[in-house]
Amino acid sequence: MVDRHLQLVERAYDLEIAKPEWLAEVGRPLRESLAGAASCFAFEVDRRDGTSVLGRHDAEDPEVITQLRRSFAEVPPPILRAFFAAPLEAKSSADLLAEAGFDIDATVLPDAYARVGFKDVFSISAFDPLGGGVIFGIGLRERVSPSPEQRVMWMQVAAHVAAGFRLRRQLEGRAAIDQATAVLRPDGTLDHADSDLTPDLRGLLSEAVRRVEQARTRGRPTQEALELWQALIAGSCSLVDHFIGGGRRCYVAVRNAPKIARSKALSRREAEVITYIASGTGTRAVAYALGVDLATVRGYLRTAMAKLGIRSRAELISLHAMLSEPPKP
């Protein structure tokens, strides 16, 4: 039996799932993932003029969506913004608001949740700092705080869902094979690569395919599998399954980098890191989302902050509004 976390990761990149069903298919493994889960729902999230806007939704119970939309309209903007701050998060509403300096019991949320049989909601934010994505919610019958280990694993899953969402938007219904930067066999052998693909990236793609195959090995511990299967390769490509004659499977690598804030002072890598960190994303989450190691993220953060004349993360986060507009095409 495939672990629920990996089921969700695999479905995130399944381009055969039609768009209307994708939210439901990706979210289906969630309901049984936490003790005391009552119901699961999901919203697509868009960024417009620096504001997060809820779009298409899916829910096991339609009344949940009706109640949540009504409640969101009553919640003061600072509290609502807390739910859309860091793009790769996995927290209960009570914990998320407490970390932002709010007491959930002083808001309308407990009453709103109670009307649909919840005591709290565990949210998984799977979106880009400047782009769209998805927020999944699991209604809980009791207030529980998942362990730090569980939160890290769900953060990793969120990074994959964000990458899968970004990939689907980029392809707009086109086949991944038609946009392939490289095609690789399950053993990592490169069958095709664009002429501008650097030797370093070719090697990293081959290694990434081998790691994904290891992650999919039956019986592999969940934490180990998720560490092996990162959301991007060198901040550049996502891997998608592709089936050829006789049911044989290969991997297609498609360029799928997130949108970043424009800056003449920073390199692309520095701008990627600074854009995530300025949104409140932790360094571990940034490393996982971009498919680079922690030391690399910390190095880019140091050099970017030095170039921008910023001395603390608090100063950097205060600049988030300046970084909130994505580059024009």
KOLKENU-222088 format. One record per residue (C-alpha): residue number from 0; residue in three letters; chain; y, x, z. Coordinates in steps of 0.02 Angstrom, whole numbers, plus 50000, padded with zeros to 5 digits. Example, Ala and Ser with C-alpha at 12.3 -4.5 7.8 and 13.67 -1.06 7.14 Angstrom:
! residues 2
0/Ala/A/49775/50615/50390 .
1/Ser/A/49947/50684/50357 .
***
This chain:
! residues 329
0/Met/A/50000/50000/50000 .
1/Val/A/50170/50069/49949 .
2/Asp/A/50292/50091/50093 .
3/Arg/A/50431/49960/50092 .
4/His/A/50567/50092/50084 .
5/Leu/A/50489/50168/49928 .
6/Gln/A/50459/49995/49853 .
7/Leu/A/50646/49967/49866 .
8/Val/A/50685/50137/49790 .
9/Glu/A/50568/50106/49643 .
10/Arg/A/50641/49934/49611 .
11/Ala/A/50817/50005/49617 .
12/Tyr/A/50778/50102/49457 .
13/Asp/A/50671/49968/49374 .
14/Leu/A/50771/49925/49219 .
15/Glu/A/50641/49797/49164 .
16/Ile/A/50700/49677/49299 .
17/Ala/A/50826/49558/49223 .
18/Lys/A/51000/49563/49301 .
19/Pro/A/50994/49390/49384 .
20/Glu/A/50832/49436/49475 .
21/Trp/A/50875/49615/49519 .
22/Leu/A/50960/49578/49686 .
23/Ala/A/50812/49473/49742 .
24/Glu/A/50681/49599/49684 .
25/Val/A/50768/49747/49764 .
26/Gly/A/50796/49653/49926 .
27/Arg/A/50623/49576/49941 .
28/Pro/A/50545/49717/50045 .
29/Leu/A/50688/49706/50170 .
30/Arg/A/50640/49548/50265 .
31/Glu/A/50486/49625/50346 .
32/Ser/A/50563/49795/50375 .
33/Leu/A/50644/49757/50543 .
34/Ala/A/50573/49672/50697 .
35/Gly/A/50651/49502/50726 .
36/Ala/A/50713/49480/50547 .
37/Ala/A/50751/49298/50506 .
38/Ser/A/50819/49302/50329 .
39/Cys/A/50884/49420/50194 .
40/Phe/A/51035/49406/50081 .
41/Ala/A/51134/49516/49962 .
42/Phe/A/51306/49525/49882 .
43/Glu/A/51365/49628/49736 .
44/Val/A/51527/49718/49779 .
45/Asp/A/51668/49765/49661 .
46/Arg/A/51826/49866/49688 .
47/Arg/A/51987/49788/49623 .
48/Asp/A/52157/49864/49661 .
49/Gly/A/52082/49959/49806 .
50/Thr/A/52004/49802/49882 .
51/Ser/A/51820/49758/49898 .
52/Val/A/51776/49592/49816 .
53/Leu/A/51611/49498/49839 .
54/Gly/A/51527/49446/49677 .
55/Arg/A/51354/49387/49627 .
56/His/A/51240/49348/49774 .
57/Asp/A/51060/49309/49818 .
58/Ala/A/50989/49234/49978 .
59/Glu/A/50828/49162/50043 .
60/Asp/A/50931/49024/50125 .
61/Pro/A/51083/48964/50022 .
62/Glu/A/51165/48899/50182 .
63/Val/A/51179/49080/50242 .
64/Ile/A/51291/49123/50094 .
65/Thr/A/51398/48967/50120 .
66/Gln/A/51423/49007/50303 .
67/Leu/A/51458/49192/50275 .
68/Arg/A/51588/49160/50141 .
69/Arg/A/51673/49034/50256 .
70/Ser/A/51671/49160/50398 .
71/Phe/A/51736/49303/50292 .
72/Ala/A/51887/49195/50248 .
73/Glu/A/51926/49178/50435 .
74/Val/A/51899/49359/50487 .
75/Pro/A/52059/49464/50503 .
76/Pro/A/52076/49595/50363 .
77/Pro/A/52053/49748/50477 .
78/Ile/A/51885/49682/50537 .
79/Leu/A/51831/49634/50361 .
80/Arg/A/51879/49806/50297 .
81/Ala/A/51763/49885/50424 .
82/Phe/A/51615/49808/50332 .
83/Phe/A/51669/49889/50168 .
84/Ala/A/51728/50058/50232 .
85/Ala/A/51589/50187/50215 .
86/Pro/A/51488/50158/50056 .
87/Leu/A/51319/50221/50120 .
88/Glu/A/51289/50143/50290 .
89/Ala/A/51149/50054/50383 .
90/Lys/A/51208/49970/50544 .
91/Ser/A/51206/49806/50638 .
92/Ser/A/51369/49708/50636 .
93/Ala/A/51389/49736/50823 .
94/Asp/A/51367/49925/50808 .
95/Leu/A/51475/49938/50651 .
96/Leu/A/51621/49846/50730 .
97/Ala/A/51603/49939/50895 .
98/Glu/A/51617/50106/50803 .
99/Ala/A/51774/50039/50716 .
100/Gly/A/51848/49991/50885 .
101/Phe/A/51813/49803/50882 .
102/Asp/A/51712/49691/50998 .
103/Ile/A/51605/49575/50892 .
104/Asp/A/51610/49443/51030 .
105/Ala/A/51798/49431/51008 .
106/Thr/A/51775/49379/50825 .
107/Val/A/51712/49220/50739 .
108/Leu/A/51553/49309/50684 .
109/Pro/A/51436/49267/50831 .
110/Asp/A/51469/49080/50809 .
111/Ala/A/51451/49095/50620 .
112/Tyr/A/51287/49188/50636 .
113/Ala/A/51223/49063/50766 .
114/Arg/A/51248/48919/50643 .
115/Val/A/51115/48995/50529 .
116/Gly/A/51000/49052/50669 .
117/Phe/A/51057/49235/50685 .
118/Lys/A/51111/49337/50835 .
119/Asp/A/51167/49482/50727 .
120/Val/A/51155/49552/50550 .
121/Phe/A/51090/49723/50499 .
122/Ser/A/51188/49778/50345 .
123/Ile/A/51146/49908/50214 .
124/Ser/A/51298/49960/50112 .
125/Ala/A/51242/50029/49944 .
126/Phe/A/51397/50060/49842 .
127/Asp/A/51507/50200/49776 .
128/Pro/A/51672/50251/49858 .
129/Leu/A/51771/50198/49704 .
130/Gly/A/51649/50086/49613 .
131/Gly/A/51535/49938/49635 .
132/Gly/A/51370/49915/49719 .
133/Val/A/51275/49802/49837 .
134/Ile/A/51276/49751/50021 .
135/Phe/A/51111/49690/50089 .
136/Gly/A/51103/49594/50252 .
137/Ile/A/50956/49554/50363 .
138/Gly/A/50985/49413/50486 .
139/Leu/A/50916/49457/50657 .
140/Arg/A/50854/49338/50792 .
141/Glu/A/50907/49462/50927 .
142/Arg/A/51036/49600/50936 .
143/Val/A/50942/49761/50906 .
144/Ser/A/51001/49934/50858 .
145/Pro/A/50883/50026/50741 .
146/Ser/A/50845/50204/50792 .
147/Pro/A/50944/50348/50717 .
148/Glu/A/50790/50393/50613 .
149/Gln/A/50779/50216/50543 .
150/Arg/A/50965/50216/50502 .
151/Val/A/50949/50380/50408 .
152/Met/A/50804/50313/50305 .
153/Trp/A/50900/50155/50261 .
154/Met/A/51052/50261/50216 .
155/Gln/A/50940/50357/50096 .
156/Val/A/50876/50195/50021 .
157/Ala/A/51057/50137/50004 .
158/Ala/A/51099/50294/49903 .
159/His/A/50959/50250/49780 .
160/Val/A/51014/50069/49765 .
161/Ala/A/51194/50125/49730 .
162/Ala/A/51131/50246/49596 .
163/Gly/A/51019/50111/49520 .
164/Phe/A/51162/49986/49516 .
165/Arg/A/51277/50115/49435 .
166/Leu/A/51143/50156/49306 .
167/Arg/A/51118/49973/49259 .
168/Arg/A/51305/49951/49235 .
169/Gln/A/51317/50107/49130 .
170/Leu/A/51172/50062/49016 .
171/Glu/A/51226/49880/48994 .
172/Gly/A/51053/49825/48940 .
173/Arg/A/51015/49976/48830 .
174/Ala/A/50851/50067/48853 .
175/Ala/A/50861/50222/48963 .
176/Ile/A/50760/50321/48834 .
177/Asp/A/50901/50295/48708 .
178/Gln/A/51025/50375/48828 .
179/Ala/A/50909/50513/48888 .
180/Thr/A/50979/50684/48930 .
181/Ala/A/50800/50744/48954 .
182/Val/A/50622/50678/48950 .
183/Leu/A/50493/50755/49066 .
184/Arg/A/50307/50735/49101 .
185/Pro/A/50249/50695/49278 .
186/Asp/A/50206/50878/49306 .
187/Gly/A/50387/50925/49271 .
188/Thr/A/50359/50991/49094 .
189/Leu/A/50513/50965/48987 .
190/Asp/A/50472/50873/48824 .
191/His/A/50652/50849/48769 .
192/Ala/A/50822/50908/48825 .
193/Asp/A/50997/50891/48754 .
194/Ser/A/51062/51054/48682 .
195/Asp/A/51204/51061/48810 .
196/Leu/A/51086/51048/48959 .
197/Thr/A/51105/51211/49056 .
198/Pro/A/50952/51314/49104 .
199/Asp/A/50992/51283/49288 .
200/Leu/A/50994/51094/49266 .
201/Arg/A/50833/51100/49164 .
202/Gly/A/50748/51189/49307 .
203/Leu/A/50819/51069/49436 .
204/Leu/A/50760/50918/49335 .
205/Ser/A/50583/50988/49324 .
206/Glu/A/50580/51022/49510 .
207/Ala/A/50650/50848/49547 .
208/Val/A/50512/50764/49447 .
209/Arg/A/50380/50860/49542 .
210/Arg/A/50462/50809/49707 .
211/Val/A/50465/50625/49657 .
212/Glu/A/50280/50635/49612 .
213/Gln/A/50247/50709/49784 .
214/Ala/A/50350/50570/49865 .
215/Arg/A/50243/50439/49778 .
216/Thr/A/50081/50514/49843 .
217/Arg/A/49983/50382/49940 .
218/Gly/A/49994/50409/50127 .
219/Arg/A/50149/50519/50121 .
220/Pro/A/50254/50488/50279 .
221/Thr/A/50409/50385/50239 .
222/Gln/A/50536/50510/50304 .
223/Glu/A/50456/50652/50208 .
224/Ala/A/50445/50548/50048 .
225/Leu/A/50629/50500/50055 .
226/Glu/A/50682/50679/50085 .
227/Leu/A/50585/50731/49930 .
228/Trp/A/50656/50593/49819 .
229/Gln/A/50845/50611/49820 .
230/Ala/A/50967/50494/49737 .
231/Leu/A/51036/50614/49604 .
232/Ile/A/50990/50783/49534 .
233/Ala/A/51132/50908/49559 .
234/Gly/A/51259/50766/49564 .
235/Ser/A/51220/50729/49382 .
236/Cys/A/51063/50634/49333 .
237/Ser/A/50952/50491/49388 .
238/Leu/A/50766/50483/49347 .
239/Val/A/50689/50326/49272 .
240/Asp/A/50507/50287/49234 .
241/His/A/50466/50266/49049 .
242/Phe/A/50298/50214/48977 .
243/Ile/A/50235/50276/48809 .
244/Gly/A/50078/50245/48706 .
245/Gly/A/49917/50217/48802 .
246/Gly/A/50009/50174/48962 .
247/Arg/A/50059/50355/48990 .
248/Arg/A/50210/50378/49101 .
249/Cys/A/50353/50501/49087 .
250/Tyr/A/50523/50521/49169 .
251/Val/A/50688/50495/49080 .
252/Ala/A/50840/50586/49151 .
253/Val/A/51004/50494/49121 .
254/Arg/A/51175/50559/49170 .
255/Asn/A/51235/50446/49310 .
256/Ala/A/51372/50533/49411 .
257/Pro/A/51482/50423/49521 .
258/Lys/A/51665/50392/49484 .
259/Ile/A/51780/50509/49578 .
260/Ala/A/51963/50524/49620 .
261/Arg/A/52063/50622/49494 .
262/Ser/A/52135/50787/49553 .
263/Lys/A/52205/50933/49455 .
264/Ala/A/52186/51042/49609 .
265/Leu/A/51998/51014/49634 .
266/Ser/A/51840/51050/49536 .
267/Arg/A/51731/50900/49495 .
268/Arg/A/51607/50945/49634 .
269/Glu/A/51748/50964/49762 .
270/Ala/A/51820/50797/49706 .
271/Glu/A/51651/50711/49722 .
272/Val/A/51628/50773/49900 .
273/Ile/A/51806/50737/49953 .
274/Thr/A/51799/50560/49880 .
275/Tyr/A/51644/50517/49980 .
276/Ile/A/51703/50600/50141 .
277/Ala/A/51874/50517/50130 .
278/Ser/A/51787/50348/50127 .
279/Gly/A/51705/50389/50294 .
280/Thr/A/51535/50442/50225 .
281/Gly/A/51444/50573/50328 .
282/Thr/A/51401/50743/50255 .
283/Arg/A/51214/50709/50263 .
284/Ala/A/51235/50549/50163 .
285/Val/A/51346/50639/50036 .
286/Ala/A/51217/50777/50013 .
287/Tyr/A/51078/50650/49986 .
288/Ala/A/51179/50541/49866 .
289/Leu/A/51228/50690/49758 .
290/Gly/A/51061/50780/49769 .
291/Val/A/51131/50942/49841 .
292/Asp/A/51101/51028/50008 .
293/Leu/A/51208/51011/50164 .
294/Ala/A/51275/51187/50154 .
295/Thr/A/51339/51153/49978 .
296/Val/A/51428/50994/50033 .
297/Arg/A/51507/51083/50181 .
298/Gly/A/51564/51225/50068 .
299/Tyr/A/51646/51107/49943 .
300/Leu/A/51726/51011/50086 .
301/Arg/A/51803/51170/50158 .
302/Thr/A/51872/51231/49992 .
303/Ala/A/51937/51058/49944 .
304/Met/A/52025/51033/50110 .
305/Ala/A/52102/51206/50097 .
306/Lys/A/52167/51170/49922 .
307/Leu/A/52240/51003/49979 .
308/Gly/A/52316/51078/50137 .
309/Ile/A/52214/50962/50249 .
310/Arg/A/52157/51029/50417 .
311/Ser/A/52048/50889/50486 .
312/Arg/A/51935/50748/50430 .
313/Ala/A/52053/50624/50513 .
314/Glu/A/52191/50683/50396 .
315/Leu/A/52073/50670/50249 .
316/Ile/A/52019/50493/50291 .
317/Ser/A/52202/50444/50309 .
318/Leu/A/52221/50491/50125 .
319/His/A/52084/50370/50072 .
320/Ala/A/52210/50246/50000 .
321/Met/A/52273/50382/49882 .
322/Leu/A/52096/50412/49822 .
323/Ser/A/52047/50230/49805 .
324/Glu/A/52089/50208/49621 .
325/Pro/A/51954/50269/49501 .
326/Pro/A/52003/50368/49347 .
327/Lys/A/52049/50265/49195 .
328/Pro/A/51924/50277/49051 .
***
